[in-house]
Amino acid sequence: MTRRNGFREAISQENPLQIIGTINAISALMAKQAGFKAIYLSGAGVANASFGLPDLGMTTRTEVLEDARRIIDRVDLPLLVDIDTGWGDALNIARTIRDMIQAGVSAVHMEDQISAKRCGHRPNKQVVEMDEMVDRIKAAVDARTNENFIIMARTDALAKEGLSATIERIMHYIEAGADMIFFEGVRELSEYSALTFQCPVPVLANITEFGVTPLFTVKELQNVGIQLILYPLSAMRAMNFAASTIYKNIKQNGTQKNLLSQMQTRDELYQLLNYYAYEKKLDQLFEREKDSE
């Protein structure tokens, strides 16, 4: 599987395709080790993990690209990146697409919220007029320099406009050139099936914890025609919980002796990072230098 056309190929191999969130390079390595065929960089993940900020559109294209490049440098899986609203007008959206392609990103999703966006599972979201989002998509499609690069349109309109109006939006987004659809804020399986019944492109279900969407299973989503399932921050939530527990225990008990069973071992880390191969190269280098003396 090549990264550039990876999403389409991965869907042909695993349907629905499970896409797991990875907030950095080491979590991407673990995702690959676990057998995932596609990975995801969340805007919330960048804001939360890299900057300690809430997911309110406070990070920039440059900052998200830096995290994406670090992941791509270490893992050859196709990467889907959250580009929020595209970071500006048509010219800025075009630049975003070109930069993502150049970085080696396989796909992006762009949403129809206003620029002062909110988490998709929070109240009081505001979406732009349909025509404005259509223009965003057209700008992205026009800027695409690789036909295998996926432009996914995300809609947050369901909470404000209802199902029928949201599906109407989606059909216009597809006409504008969207390759796939990210249907956010769904509460019922029937809402997915209402869309997939008439949608000619793959639809993504965002199965994020503690949000408005129930934690539907792969089988349930497959039965209603979903072709991509996203778990955006599952690992980050677990990492945060584990780290918080460790910090509190060490501070309270003055030792980590009772916590070792909860930790990745040094050897497990080294295996994941291929540390021993790097160390072997260093040993060979030092041996050559020694022989030349």
Phi, psi and chi 1 to 4 in degrees:
 res  aa     phi    psi   chi1   chi2   chi3   chi4
   1 MET       -  124.1 -178.4 -171.3  -53.3      -
   2 THR   -88.6  146.9   60.5      -      -      -
   3 ARG   -63.9  -36.7  179.4  158.5   41.9 -151.4
   4 ARG   -63.2  -40.1  -66.7  -72.7 -178.1  163.6
   5 ASN  -110.3   23.9   64.5   -6.6      -      -
   6 GLY   -63.0  -35.9      -      -      -      -
   7 PHE   -68.0  -44.4  -93.3   93.1      -      -
   8 ARG   -65.0  -41.8  -64.5 -168.5 -167.2  -79.6
   9 GLU   -66.7  -40.2 -172.1  174.9  -12.3      -
  10 ALA   -64.7  -38.9      -      -      -      -
  11 ILE   -62.7  -35.8  -69.3  173.2      -      -
  12 SER   -69.0  -23.1   71.0      -      -      -
  13 GLN   -94.7  -26.5  -64.1  177.1    2.5      -
  14 GLU  -145.1  109.5  177.4 -177.0  -69.9      -
  15 ASN  -132.4  113.2 -165.1  -14.5      -      -
  16 PRO   -71.4  148.7  -15.2   29.4      -      -
  17 LEU   -83.6  121.8  175.1   64.2      -      -
  18 GLN   -86.8  122.6  -68.3 -179.7  -69.5      -
  19 ILE  -114.4  123.5  -51.9  167.8      -      -
  20 ILE  -107.8  139.3 -164.4   71.5      -      -
  21 GLY   -72.9  135.7      -      -      -      -
  22 THR  -132.4  119.5   54.2      -      -      -
  23 ILE   -88.1  -10.7   58.5  170.3      -      -
  24 ASN  -161.8 -178.6   51.7   29.3      -      -
  25 ALA   -66.0  -40.0      -      -      -      -
  26 ILE   -70.1  -34.3 -163.5  165.2      -      -
  27 SER   -70.0  -30.9   58.2      -      -      -
  28 ALA   -65.4  -39.8      -      -      -      -
  29 LEU   -61.1  -41.7  -74.5  168.2      -      -
  30 MET   -67.6  -36.2  -71.5 -173.0  -77.0      -
  31 ALA   -64.1  -42.8      -      -      -      -
  32 LYS   -63.9  -42.5 -178.5  176.7 -179.5  177.7
  33 GLN   -59.7  -34.0 -173.2 -179.5   64.9      -
  34 ALA   -77.2  -11.6      -      -      -      -
  35 GLY   105.6    6.1      -      -      -      -
  36 PHE   -68.8  145.2  -75.3   92.8      -      -
  37 LYS  -100.1   -7.7  -62.5 -177.2 -177.2  -61.8
  38 ALA  -153.6  148.4      -      -      -      -
  39 ILE  -131.0  169.9   54.0  177.3      -      -
  40 TYR  -140.8  139.4  174.6   63.7      -      -
  41 LEU  -113.1  112.3 -179.9   60.4      -      -
  42 SER   -85.7  142.1  159.4      -      -      -
  43 GLY   -61.0  -38.8      -      -      -      -
  44 ALA   -65.2  -37.7      -      -      -      -
  45 GLY   -62.2  -42.8      -      -      -      -
  46 VAL   -64.1  -49.0  174.0      -      -      -
  47 ALA   -62.0  -46.6      -      -      -      -
  48 ASN   -71.3  -53.5  -59.2  165.1      -      -
  49 ALA   -81.4  -39.0      -      -      -      -
  50 SER   -87.5  -26.0  -66.1      -      -      -
  51 PHE  -127.8   -6.5  -64.9   94.0      -      -
  52 GLY    64.4   33.4      -      -      -      -
  53 LEU  -117.4  157.0  -68.6  171.3      -      -
  54 PRO   -74.6  163.3   26.8  -33.9      -      -
  55 ASP   -84.2   79.5 -179.7   26.1      -      -
  56 LEU  -131.6   34.9  -67.4  169.2      -      -
  57 GLY    67.3   32.3      -      -      -      -
  58 MET   -96.8   -3.1  -60.4  167.3   69.1      -
  59 THR  -101.7  162.8   50.8      -      -      -
  60 THR  -110.5  168.2   67.1      -      -      -
  61 ARG   -55.8  -45.8  170.8  177.1   54.6 -122.2
  62 THR   -60.3  -42.0  -58.1      -      -      -
  63 GLU   -68.0  -41.7  -68.6  164.2  -14.6      -
  64 VAL   -67.4  -41.0  173.5      -      -      -
  65 LEU   -59.8  -38.9  -89.3  166.2      -      -
  66 GLU   -62.8  -44.3 -179.6   59.5   33.7      -
  67 ASP   -65.6  -38.6  -81.7    2.7      -      -
  68 ALA   -63.2  -44.0      -      -      -      -
  69 ARG   -61.8  -39.0  -71.0 -170.8 -176.6  105.1
  70 ARG   -63.6  -38.7  -70.3  173.2  177.7  172.3
  71 ILE   -69.2  -46.9  -69.7  170.3      -      -
  72 ILE   -62.7  -32.8  -70.6  166.2      -      -
  73 ASP   -64.5  -25.1 -175.9   60.1      -      -
  74 ARG  -109.3  -21.1  -65.3  -63.4  -64.5  126.6
  75 VAL  -132.7  134.3  177.6      -      -      -
  76 ASP   -94.6   11.9   59.6   -0.2      -      -
  77 LEU   -74.0  150.7  -65.3  175.3      -      -
  78 PRO   -63.2  134.6   18.9  -29.6      -      -
  79 LEU  -113.9  125.5  175.5   65.9      -      -
  80 LEU   -96.8  129.6  168.2   64.9      -      -
  81 VAL  -119.6  136.4  174.1      -      -      -
  82 ASP   -80.2  115.3  177.9   -0.7      -      -
  83 ILE  -108.7   23.1   62.5  169.4      -      -
  84 ASP    51.1 -123.2  -70.7  -18.0      -      -
  85 THR   -98.5   10.3   60.7      -      -      -
  86 GLY    98.0   -4.9      -      -      -      -
  87 TRP    63.4   48.2  -66.0  -63.1      -      -
  88 GLY   131.0 -160.5      -      -      -      -
  89 ASP   -78.6 -169.1   59.7   15.6      -      -
  90 ALA   -57.7  -39.5      -      -      -      -
  91 LEU   -66.1  -40.4  -66.2  176.4      -      -
  92 ASN   -69.4  -37.5  -76.4  -69.7      -      -
  93 ILE   -62.6  -43.2  -69.5  170.0      -      -
  94 ALA   -60.3  -42.9      -      -      -      -
  95 ARG   -63.9  -40.6 -175.8 -177.9  175.6 -162.8
  96 THR   -58.3  -46.0  -64.2      -      -      -
  97 ILE   -63.4  -46.0  -62.1  -58.7      -      -
  98 ARG   -61.6  -42.8  -70.5 -166.9  -62.9  -91.6
  99 ASP   -65.7  -39.2  -73.3   -8.8      -      -
 100 MET   -65.3  -43.3  -69.5  -72.0  165.0      -
 101 ILE   -62.4  -45.6  -67.7  172.3      -      -
 102 GLN   -61.5  -34.4 -172.9  174.4   25.4      -
 103 ALA   -73.4  -16.8      -      -      -      -
 104 GLY   100.3    9.2      -      -      -      -
 105 VAL   -65.8  143.3  170.9      -      -      -
 106 SER   -93.0  -28.8  -61.4      -      -      -
 107 ALA  -158.5  153.7      -      -      -      -
 108 VAL  -133.7  156.1  -64.2      -      -      -
 109 HIS  -123.0  139.3   70.8   74.2      -      -
 110 MET  -126.0  138.7 -179.3  171.4   55.7      -
 111 GLU  -108.2  167.7   63.3 -158.3   58.3      -
 112 ASP  -102.7   19.3   56.8    7.8      -      -
 113 GLN   -73.9  165.1  -73.5 -162.4   50.4      -
 114 ILE   -68.8  167.1   62.7  173.1      -      -
 115 SER   -60.4  -36.9  -65.7      -      -      -
 116 ALA   -81.1   69.7      -      -      -      -
 117 LYS   -77.7  166.2   58.9  148.7  -72.1  176.3
 118 ARG  -129.8  166.2  -61.7 -178.1 -176.5 -138.3
 119 CYS   -54.6  140.4  167.3      -      -      -
 120 GLY   -65.3   -9.6      -      -      -      -
 121 HIS  -115.5   20.2  -67.4 -103.5      -      -
 122 ARG  -107.8  155.8  -64.7  -65.5  -59.8  157.9
 123 PRO   -74.4  169.1   27.9  -35.2      -      -
 124 ASN    66.0   27.9  -58.6  -40.3      -      -
 125 LYS   -67.7  147.1  -65.6 -176.6  -64.1 -177.8
 126 GLN  -123.6  133.3  -60.4  -64.7  -37.6      -
 127 VAL  -111.1  153.1  -65.6      -      -      -
 128 VAL   -77.1  167.9  -61.5      -      -      -
 129 GLU   -61.8  151.0  -65.5  -64.3  -34.7      -
 130 MET   -55.6  -42.0 -178.3  171.5   62.3      -
 131 ASP   -61.4  -35.1  -71.7  -14.6      -      -
 132 GLU   -67.3  -41.0 -177.4  173.3  -20.4      -
 133 MET   -68.3  -37.3 -179.3   58.3  177.9      -
 134 VAL   -58.3  -41.8  164.4      -      -      -
 135 ASP   -64.6  -37.5  -72.9  -17.4      -      -
 136 ARG   -60.8  -45.6  -71.2  178.6 -176.1  175.7
 137 ILE   -64.6  -43.7  -64.8  167.4      -      -
 138 LYS   -61.1  -39.5  -71.5  179.2  177.0  178.1
 139 ALA   -63.0  -40.4      -      -      -      -
 140 ALA   -67.1  -45.1      -      -      -      -
 141 VAL   -64.0  -43.2  170.9      -      -      -
 142 ASP   -62.4  -29.8  -71.0  -15.2      -      -
 143 ALA   -84.8   -9.2      -      -      -      -
 144 ARG   -68.4  128.2  178.1  164.0   48.9 -169.5
 145 THR  -110.0    0.2   56.1      -      -      -
 146 ASN  -134.2  118.3 -175.2  -48.5      -      -
 147 GLU   -66.1  -18.9   63.3 -179.1    8.8      -
 148 ASN   -85.2   -9.3  -67.2  -43.8      -      -
 149 PHE   -72.0  129.7 -176.0   79.1      -      -
 150 ILE   -93.2  128.9  -60.1  -64.5      -      -
 151 ILE  -111.0  109.9  -64.8  170.6      -      -
 152 MET  -103.0  129.9 -176.7 -176.8  -64.9      -
 153 ALA   -96.7  125.0      -      -      -      -
 154 ARG  -102.4  136.0  166.6  177.4  150.6  174.2
 155 THR  -119.0  134.4 -178.1      -      -      -
 156 ASP  -109.6   18.3  -74.3   76.4      -      -
 157 ALA   -77.0  -18.2      -      -      -      -
 158 LEU   -55.9  -43.2 -176.5   61.5      -      -
 159 ALA   -65.5  -28.4      -      -      -      -
 160 LYS   -98.8  -37.8  -76.8  -74.2 -176.1 -178.7
 161 GLU  -112.5  -10.7  -61.8 -177.3   -1.8      -
 162 GLY    85.4  173.5      -      -      -      -
 163 LEU   -68.9  -48.8 -177.0   59.5      -      -
 164 SER   -61.6  -46.4  -65.2      -      -      -
 165 ALA   -66.0  -35.0      -      -      -      -
 166 THR   -68.3  -42.2  -59.8      -      -      -
 167 ILE   -63.1  -38.1  -68.3  177.3      -      -
 168 GLU   -60.2  -43.9 -178.3 -178.7   -4.3      -
 169 ARG   -56.7  -49.4  -85.7 -179.1  174.1  -99.7
 170 ILE   -58.3  -41.7  -72.1  169.9      -      -
 171 MET   -63.2  -36.8  -66.3  -52.4  166.3      -
 172 HIS   -69.0  -35.3  -78.8   87.6      -      -
 173 TYR   -64.0  -38.8  -63.3  170.4      -      -
 174 ILE   -68.2  -41.4  -64.9  167.5      -      -
 175 GLU   -59.7  -33.1  -72.1  177.7   10.6      -
 176 ALA   -75.4  -12.5      -      -      -      -
 177 GLY   122.7    3.3      -      -      -      -
 178 ALA   -62.7  131.9      -      -      -      -
 179 ASP   -83.4  -30.4  -58.7  -62.3      -      -
 180 MET  -147.1  164.1  -61.3  179.6 -176.4      -
 181 ILE  -124.0  133.1  -64.0  -62.8      -      -
 182 PHE  -105.0  106.9 -175.4  136.1      -      -
 183 PHE   -98.9  100.2 -169.1   18.2      -      -
 184 GLU   -94.1  149.7 -179.7   65.7  -54.8      -
 185 GLY    76.5   24.2      -      -      -      -
 186 VAL   -76.1  139.0  173.9      -      -      -
 187 ARG  -113.1  -19.4  -63.8  171.8 -176.9  -93.8
 188 GLU  -132.0  144.5  -56.5  -72.6  -17.8      -
 189 LEU   -60.2  -32.2  -75.1  168.7      -      -
 190 SER   -63.3  -27.3   59.9      -      -      -
 191 GLU   -69.4  -37.8  -67.0  171.4  -35.3      -
 192 TYR   -63.5  -48.8  -74.7  126.5      -      -
 193 SER   -64.4  -33.5   58.3      -      -      -
 194 ALA   -61.4  -35.4      -      -      -      -
 195 LEU   -79.4  -51.0  172.8   59.9      -      -
 196 THR   -64.5  -24.7   59.4      -      -      -
 197 PHE   -59.3  -33.3  176.7   75.4      -      -
 198 GLN  -120.0    0.3   53.6 -172.8  -56.4      -
 199 CYS   -89.1  125.0 -175.3      -      -      -
 200 PRO   -84.2   -1.5   31.2  -34.5      -      -
 201 VAL  -123.4  161.8  -58.1      -      -      -
 202 PRO   -60.3  142.9  -25.2   35.6      -      -
 203 VAL  -113.9  136.8  175.8      -      -      -
 204 LEU  -102.7  135.4  177.6  145.3      -      -
 205 ALA  -104.9  126.9      -      -      -      -
 206 ASN   -94.7  104.8 -175.9   24.0      -      -
 207 ILE  -103.1   79.8  -53.4  -58.5      -      -
 208 THR  -102.4  144.0 -174.7      -      -      -
 209 GLU   -73.5  148.1  -57.4   82.1   15.8      -
 210 PHE    64.4   25.5  -46.8  110.3      -      -
 211 GLY  -112.2 -162.8      -      -      -      -
 212 VAL   -83.7  -18.6  -58.7      -      -      -
 213 THR   -88.7  125.0  -57.7      -      -      -
 214 PRO   -59.6  158.9  -22.9   33.8      -      -
 215 LEU   -84.6   71.3  -59.5 -177.1      -      -
 216 PHE   -62.7  148.5  -61.2  121.3      -      -
 217 THR   -84.1  166.0   66.5      -      -      -
 218 VAL   -56.7  -44.9  168.9      -      -      -
 219 LYS   -62.7  -43.9 -172.6   63.4  175.7  177.6
 220 GLU   -61.2  -42.7  -72.4  172.6  -36.6      -
 221 LEU   -71.9  -37.3  -67.9  167.2      -      -
 222 GLN   -59.6  -40.1 -176.0 -180.0   47.6      -
 223 ASN   -65.6  -21.3  -72.1  -19.0      -      -
 224 VAL  -106.4   16.5  -66.9      -      -      -
 225 GLY    88.5    9.1      -      -      -      -
 226 ILE   -72.2  135.5  -69.5  -63.4      -      -
 227 GLN  -110.1  -13.7  -69.8 -176.1  -97.7      -
 228 LEU  -136.3  134.9  -53.9  104.1      -      -
 229 ILE  -124.4  125.6  -53.0  171.6      -      -
 230 LEU  -109.4  132.7  177.5   63.1      -      -
 231 TYR  -118.3   87.3  -49.9   89.3      -      -
 232 PRO   -72.9  -36.7   25.7  -34.7      -      -
 233 LEU  -135.4   19.0  -66.5  169.9      -      -
 234 SER   -57.5  -49.1  -55.7      -      -      -
 235 ALA   -66.9  -39.6      -      -      -      -
 236 MET   -62.3  -41.6 -171.0 -169.5   80.8      -
 237 ARG   -61.3  -42.2  -63.1 -171.6 -153.0  -75.9
 238 ALA   -66.7  -42.1      -      -      -      -
 239 MET   -60.4  -45.1  -67.6  173.1 -169.4      -
 240 ASN   -62.5  -43.2  -71.1  -11.3      -      -
 241 PHE   -63.4  -44.2 -176.8   82.9      -      -
 242 ALA   -64.2  -44.7      -      -      -      -
 243 ALA   -62.8  -43.6      -      -      -      -
 244 SER   -60.9  -40.9  179.6      -      -      -
 245 THR   -63.6  -44.4  -59.8      -      -      -
 246 ILE   -62.8  -47.8  -66.2  -69.2      -      -
 247 TYR   -57.8  -46.4  -69.0  150.5      -      -
 248 LYS   -64.9  -40.6  -69.4  174.1 -177.5  175.8
 249 ASN   -67.3  -42.9  -89.1  -89.7      -      -
 250 ILE   -65.5  -41.0  -68.8  175.1      -      -
 251 LYS   -65.1  -40.4 -179.9   60.4  177.7  173.9
 252 GLN   -75.4  -40.6  179.4  177.4  -14.8      -
 253 ASN  -100.6  -13.4  -60.6  -38.3      -      -
 254 GLY    73.7   13.7      -      -      -      -
 255 THR  -162.3  157.2  179.8      -      -      -
 256 GLN  -106.1   10.5   68.9  -86.9   52.6      -
 257 LYS   -55.5  -38.8  -71.1 -179.9 -178.5  179.1
 258 ASN   -84.0    4.3   62.1  -31.8      -      -
 259 LEU  -112.6   -1.1  -57.7  170.0      -      -
 260 LEU   -60.5  -32.4  -64.8 -178.6      -      -
 261 SER   -68.0  -17.0   63.4      -      -      -
 262 GLN   -94.3    3.1  -59.8  176.9   42.0      -
 263 MET  -111.1  148.5  -64.2 -176.4 -174.0      -
 264 GLN   -67.2  132.7 -178.6 -173.4   53.9      -
 265 THR   -75.3  163.9   67.9      -      -      -
 266 ARG   -59.9  -42.4 -175.1  179.8  -63.1  -88.3
 267 ASP   -66.1  -39.5 -175.3   62.5      -      -
 268 GLU   -62.2  -40.8  -72.4  168.3  -20.4      -
 269 LEU   -63.8  -45.7  174.4   62.7      -      -
 270 TYR   -64.0  -37.6  -74.4    1.0      -      -
 271 GLN   -63.8  -42.5  -66.9  -73.1   -8.9      -
 272 LEU   -62.2  -41.4  178.5   66.4      -      -
 273 LEU   -85.4   -4.6  -61.8  174.9      -      -
 274 ASN    60.3   36.2 -158.3   23.3      -      -
 275 TYR   -57.9  -43.0  175.9   91.4      -      -
 276 TYR   -64.2  -32.5  -61.0  112.9      -      -
 277 ALA   -66.7  -41.5      -      -      -      -
 278 TYR   -62.7  -42.9  -74.1   99.3      -      -
 279 GLU   -64.9  -37.1 -167.9  171.0   60.1      -
 280 LYS   -62.8  -40.4 -175.8  177.3  180.0 -179.6
 281 LYS   -63.6  -39.7  -72.0 -178.0  179.3  179.7
 282 LEU   -62.5  -43.7  -79.6  176.7      -      -
 283 ASP   -60.8  -40.4  -69.3  -19.0      -      -
 284 GLN   -65.9  -39.8  -68.8  170.0  -14.7      -
 285 LEU   -63.0  -46.2  175.2   62.2      -      -
 286 PHE   -64.8  -35.5  -66.7  149.8      -      -
 287 GLU   -66.1  -40.1 -171.4   64.6   31.6      -
 288 ARG   -65.1  -40.7  -73.6 -163.6  -60.9  -90.4
 289 GLU   -64.9  -38.3  -70.9  178.7  -10.5      -
 290 LYS   -65.3  -40.5 -177.5  179.1  178.4 -179.9
 291 ASP   -67.9  -28.2  -69.2  -17.3      -      -
 292 SER   -80.3  -12.9   65.2      -      -      -
 293 GLU   -74.5      -  -69.3  177.8   -5.4      -
